[in-house]
Amino acid sequence: MKILVLEDEHLVAQGLIKMVRQLEPDAAVEGPVTNIKEAKKILSTSVPDLIISDIQLADGISLDVFTDTKIACPIIFTTAYDEYALRAFKVNSVDYLLKPVDKAELKAALDKFHLLQSKFGNEIYLEQLNLLFSDFKNSKKYKERFTAHYGRNIVLIHTDEIAGFSKEEVIYLLHKEGKKFITDFRSLDEIEELLDPDCFYRANRQYLISLQYIDSMRSDESGKIIVKLKPDLPVDVVVSKEKAASFRKWIGEH
């Protein structure tokens, strides 16, 4: 069996490949492939049995690879991005893992792949999967305003006024003026799928933050990034060492 890994973060890729080799000792693991151009070149000449792919690659989103190239094998996504796409794949028997990747979850995903292997030889199924990619790329719309609770009042807040969302006992909306509003959402995953990923970033399991309201950032001795939101929000958000590269890419550092 041949497994192709698409991942542009070096440390994440090395850790992922190590786990795959431990769980699938008889498989030939190729990669990591870090960009769309290289991935398209490889897939045009050689079809793996399985692709393990991050959505965000060095030069764009990996979905572009699969919209331009006929999908001939299953895909497991390893990402914290775009729950819309992830749910679509899960419904159609393609699994995904949130970073940092847990070995037990990876094993479960690989076990699922083996159980469903025969399905991916079905041309009708592959055509439906291609349509899912096309729908995702062409019809995605993002939420422009949210309702939230402030005391006994329900308020309407435009996305441009939102510094972020936080998960505590409930999900809070963090307003640009420093106020915290209670939302009716049950998870940050629900909110993440509604927001433009160019404007909002899932920093960790507790925070989803807006690029517009980042005041400053610094790296600590372990490689984590500490982000301060503005103007008066007493919130320091920690981005893990594993996600530091993707965060810098998101904010536009080169």
C-alpha positions as MATLAB code, in Angstrom:
seq = 'MKILVLEDEHLVAQGLIKMVRQLEPDAAVEGPVTNIKEAKKILSTSVPDLIISDIQLADGISLDVFTDTKIACPIIFTTAYDEYALRAFKVNSVDYLLKPVDKAELKAALDKFHLLQSKFGNEIYLEQLNLLFSDFKNSKKYKERFTAHYGRNIVLIHTDEIAGFSKEEVIYLLHKEGKKFITDFRSLDEIEELLDPDCFYRANRQYLISLQYIDSMRSDESGKIIVKLKPDLPVDVVVSKEKAASFRKWIGEH';
ca = [
       0.000    0.000    0.000;
       1.189    3.513   -0.855;
       0.304    6.528    1.312;
       0.992   10.125    0.205;
       1.307   12.840    2.876;
       0.546   16.483    1.970;
       1.749   18.787    4.767;
       3.802   21.997    4.674;
       4.711   22.265    8.376;
       7.985   20.360    8.804;
       7.625   19.271   12.436;
       3.985   18.300   11.979;
       4.841   16.329    8.832;
       7.691   14.413   10.468;
       5.539   13.496   13.466;
       2.663   12.418   11.249;
       4.853   10.281    8.976;
       6.426    8.621   12.018;
       3.001    7.643   13.371;
       1.823    6.386    9.977;
       4.882    4.155    9.648;
       4.309    2.770   13.130;
       0.639    2.043   12.412;
       1.147    0.834    8.817;
       4.605   -0.820    8.813;
       4.024   -2.494    5.446;
       2.996    0.735    3.684;
       5.263    2.870    1.508;
       4.889    6.409    2.845;
       5.714    9.235    0.420;
       6.180   12.897    1.295;
       5.784   15.266    2.805;
       4.582   17.209   -0.227;
       4.386   20.861    0.792;
       2.692   22.618   -2.114;
      -0.072   22.291   -4.681;
       2.227   22.355   -7.724;
       4.239   19.352   -6.527;
       1.105   17.469   -5.446;
      -0.511   17.881   -8.860;
       2.664   16.670  -10.564;
       2.828   13.539   -8.408;
      -0.874   12.721   -8.753;
      -0.740   13.122  -12.540;
       1.690   10.211  -12.831;
       1.115    8.059   -9.734;
      -2.027    7.322   -7.748;
      -1.552    6.355   -4.071;
      -3.906    4.106   -2.159;
      -4.498    6.825    0.425;
      -3.782   10.550    0.800;
      -3.323   12.166    4.199;
      -3.598   15.893    3.599;
      -3.712   19.207    5.400;
      -6.179   21.636    3.798;
      -3.752   24.578    3.970;
      -0.555   24.071    1.968;
       2.306   26.462    1.294;
       0.790   27.933   -1.880;
      -2.956   27.553   -1.263;
      -5.575   25.031   -0.188;
      -5.226   21.357   -1.030;
      -8.816   21.314   -2.280;
      -7.418   22.909   -5.452;
      -5.403   19.748   -6.059;
      -8.498   17.583   -5.987;
     -10.749   19.900   -7.996;
      -8.194   19.982  -10.823;
      -7.197   16.309  -10.604;
      -9.571   13.345  -10.787;
      -9.875   11.869   -7.323;
      -8.978    8.206   -7.487;
      -8.294    7.444   -3.825;
      -9.649    8.281   -0.363;
      -8.377   11.219    1.676;
      -7.925   11.742    5.397;
      -7.638   15.421    6.297;
      -5.454   16.596    9.180;
      -6.528   20.157    9.844;
      -8.173   22.663   12.124;
      -9.755   24.505    9.214;
     -13.135   24.655    7.539;
     -15.585   22.401    9.279;
     -17.946   22.737    6.279;
     -15.647   20.714    4.082;
     -14.719   18.343    6.865;
     -18.315   17.438    7.624;
     -18.981   16.802    3.942;
     -16.117   14.344    3.773;
     -17.132   12.640    6.997;
     -20.658   12.033    5.709;
     -19.095   10.426    2.642;
     -16.849    8.112    4.635;
     -13.661   10.196    4.424;
     -12.282   10.943    7.873;
     -10.444   13.946    9.315;
      -8.245   14.648   12.301;
      -7.762   17.903   14.172;
      -4.214   19.071   14.817;
      -2.242   18.166   16.809;
      -2.900   14.682   15.481;
      -3.568   12.039   18.122;
      -2.120    8.591   17.403;
      -5.257    6.771   18.573;
      -7.447    8.905   16.305;
      -5.089    8.328   13.387;
      -5.298    4.581   13.982;
      -9.097    4.765   13.996;
      -9.050    6.704   10.722;
      -6.728    4.171    9.107;
      -8.900    1.303   10.353;
     -11.913    3.026    8.801;
     -10.018    3.398    5.512;
      -9.336   -0.338    5.381;
     -12.994   -1.144    6.056;
     -14.184    1.187    3.316;
     -11.454    0.575    0.750;
     -13.704   -1.098   -1.779;
     -16.009    1.910   -1.910;
     -13.361    4.060   -3.552;
     -13.345    1.933   -6.667;
     -16.927    3.026   -7.333;
     -17.005    5.628  -10.142;
     -20.374    7.050   -9.059;
     -19.039    7.650   -5.552;
     -15.924    9.369   -6.899;
     -18.060   11.617   -9.098;
     -20.158   12.614   -6.075;
     -17.013   13.400   -4.108;
     -15.746   15.635   -6.912;
     -19.065   17.494   -6.817;
     -18.602   18.076   -3.093;
     -15.234   19.726   -3.764;
     -16.773   21.872   -6.489;
     -19.689   22.930   -4.265;
     -17.303   23.847   -1.457;
     -15.104   25.979   -3.690;
     -17.861   27.790   -5.583;
     -20.710   28.336   -3.126;
     -19.203   29.013    0.283;
     -20.701   32.108    1.958;
     -19.784   33.522    5.327;
     -21.908   34.944    8.129;
     -21.962   38.764    8.365;
     -23.656   39.224   11.763;
     -24.310   37.293   14.975;
     -26.912   37.522   17.725;
     -25.759   37.297   21.334;
     -27.033   37.894   24.873;
     -26.067   40.844   27.056;
     -27.973   40.754   30.327;
     -31.612   40.320   29.376;
     -31.080   41.835   25.948;
     -30.403   40.129   22.646;
     -28.009   42.175   20.529;
     -27.040   42.019   16.858;
     -23.304   42.303   16.225;
     -21.645   42.679   12.823;
     -18.671   40.435   12.110;
     -16.408   43.481   11.670;
     -16.962   44.298   15.371;
     -15.917   40.859   16.628;
     -12.414   40.428   18.054;
     -12.945   36.700   18.536;
     -14.815   33.916   20.305;
     -13.815   32.039   23.442;
     -14.891   28.734   24.929;
     -15.367   28.564   28.679;
     -18.467   27.070   30.278;
     -20.309   28.683   27.376;
     -19.203   30.217   24.060;
     -18.520   33.937   24.395;
     -18.376   36.544   21.636;
     -15.519   38.983   22.302;
     -16.504   42.478   21.172;
     -13.969   45.028   19.922;
     -14.849   47.325   22.849;
     -13.890   44.702   25.403;
     -17.348   43.358   26.235;
     -18.156   39.653   26.373;
     -21.496   38.436   25.031;
     -22.956   34.973   25.601;
     -23.865   33.101   22.419;
     -26.173   30.149   21.823;
     -23.481   28.106   20.080;
     -22.336   24.823   21.609;
     -18.834   24.747   20.150;
     -16.233   26.851   18.360;
     -16.415   24.364   15.482;
     -19.945   25.544   14.719;
     -18.784   29.163   14.575;
     -15.614   28.459   12.610;
     -17.546   27.094    9.644;
     -19.539   30.339    9.441;
     -16.523   32.669    9.278;
     -14.117   33.620    6.505;
     -10.824   31.782    7.269;
      -8.900   34.722    5.790;
     -10.272   36.890    8.611;
     -10.610   34.494   11.553;
      -8.136   31.905   12.869;
      -8.666   28.941   15.205;
      -5.725   29.584   17.514;
      -6.450   26.675   19.846;
      -9.347   24.749   21.373;
     -10.391   27.774   23.436;
     -10.031   30.711   21.036;
     -11.063   31.778   17.550;
      -9.556   35.203   16.801;
      -9.936   38.017   14.270;
      -6.974   39.257   12.246;
      -8.391   42.778   12.406;
      -8.073   42.947   16.192;
      -4.621   41.486   16.758;
      -2.646   44.110   18.679;
       0.712   42.374   19.069;
       2.406   38.973   19.258;
       5.584   37.438   20.577;
       7.277   34.044   20.605;
       8.231   32.403   23.878;
      11.220   30.168   24.541;
       9.284   27.015   23.584;
       8.280   28.297   20.141;
       4.683   29.129   21.036;
       3.217   32.462   19.909;
       1.475   34.681   22.454;
      -1.140   36.911   20.807;
      -2.596   40.059   22.393;
      -5.965   41.279   21.139;
      -7.021   44.940   21.021;
      -8.129   47.492   22.045;
      -8.740   46.679   25.715;
      -9.369   42.950   25.713;
      -7.517   41.338   28.646;
      -6.908   38.215   26.602;
      -3.614   36.547   25.735;
      -4.121   33.765   23.208;
      -1.524   31.003   22.897;
      -0.756   29.468   19.500;
       1.086   26.157   19.837;
       4.547   25.523   18.429;
       3.029   23.074   15.933;
       0.630   25.729   14.583;
       3.087   28.646   14.690;
       4.086   28.349   11.017;
       0.502   28.253    9.761;
      -0.375   31.208   12.001;
       2.464   33.298   10.579;
       1.341   32.380    7.091;
      -2.199   33.420    7.975;
      -1.182   36.868    9.220;
       0.876   37.447    6.081;
       4.450   37.046    7.244;
       6.903   35.891    4.588;
];
